[in-house]
Amino acid sequence: MDEVLSFLNLKKGGIYVDLTLGAAGHSCAILDHLQGDAHLVGVDRDAGILEFAKQKLEKYGGKFTLCHGAFVDICKILEEHNIGKVDGVLMDIGVSSWQLDQGQRGFSFRKEGPLDMRMDRSQSLTAEKIVNSYPETQLADVIYRYGEEHRSRQIARAIVHYRDRKKILSTLELANLIQNTLRYRGKIHPATKTFQALRIEVNQELQQLQTTLENLPKVLKDKGRAVVISFHSLEDRIVKHAFKNKEFWNNLTKKPVIASREETRENPRSRSAKLRCAEKLSDGV
Ligand SMILES: C[S@@+](CC[C@H](N)C(=O)[O-])C[C@H]1O[C@@H](n2cnc3c(N)ncnc32)[C@H](O)[C@@H]1O
């Protein structure tokens, strides 16, 4: 948290955007440190979590604006709210624990629920559609590419074999099918990588991240900061590559910042977090 605040380099009267508002943990910390007439814009694709965050942020009165939308639409969102260029942007990508805890959203292989996994519930593609309709090779490719699961072909074959008899409808049905297929009982649940892959495919997460990083220079002021926290190597690779572009960025983290031992004790999720920050170079964008 301290690193996020220090990399954002909060200025008196500055405008900051939390593009992944979630349960507003980072936003609360930013709001606590805003000075003068500084303002925070919070964006999330998930209307449910946005409502949850709104209640948490009420105490900050008029110091923030909340917007429902995907971060890929950052330019449009700011324009619609008459917000010009901003001083800093934060992205803490992935799924929030709030979403994982809501069984009915279908993100967790530990909670019974429909195979949904949509962050924005108005879109039509769900995990259930993918699992029950993608051809076997396409399914294996998704699980391999986005889950980095080496046994993707075996899992895809088992899914297709199962769905020939019965549609796969629930999270636990899929999790048990994978567990029975891999016959592995370690610390990490055997369905972890497949669930990650399906979530990334449902929400087009990597494409969204890539396009958003390309658009950030358009919304940042000169010397404005972009801070991105990612949770797996696929995301971190995209961020690292984007910030290497010397046309737009002064890369402030040659190596990613990782959580301290104390932080991982307090928040186990931060164990695999990598933070990168870059400052926008002066230009005519
Ligand atoms: C890891 S959580 C953020 C947690 C937050 N930093 C906090 O302190 O509570 C990620 C959030 O980003 C949202 N999200 C993921 N992809 C998004 C996208 N493309 N556009 C907007 N929000 C997105 C998710 O709905 C989720 O609420």
The ligand as a Gaussian input file, in Angstrom:
#p B3LYP/6-31G(d) Opt

LIG

0 1
 C       -7.923000      -7.090000      -7.513000
 S       -9.416000      -6.239000      -7.541000
 C       -9.000000      -4.628000      -7.017000
 C       -8.940000      -4.502000      -5.534000
 C       -8.786000      -3.065000      -5.071000
 N       -7.518000      -2.503000      -5.459000
 C       -8.951000      -2.955000      -3.568000
 O       -8.047000      -2.409000      -2.914000
 O       -9.980000      -3.386000      -3.051000
 C       -9.666000      -6.005000      -9.233000
 C      -10.948000      -5.284000      -9.589000
 O      -10.823000      -4.858000     -10.932000
 C      -12.034000      -5.039000     -11.602000
 N      -11.717000      -5.215000     -13.015000
 C      -11.123000      -6.266000     -13.598000
 N      -10.996000      -6.068000     -14.912000
 C      -11.515000      -4.841000     -15.160000
 C      -11.665000      -4.057000     -16.334000
 N      -11.273000      -4.512000     -17.513000
 N      -12.202000      -2.833000     -16.211000
 C      -12.606000      -2.357000     -14.996000
 N      -12.513000      -3.065000     -13.857000
 C      -11.969000      -4.292000     -13.942000
 C      -12.649000      -6.263000     -10.974000
 O      -14.048000      -6.250000     -11.132000
 C      -12.202000      -6.129000      -9.521000
 O      -13.177000      -5.487000      -8.756000

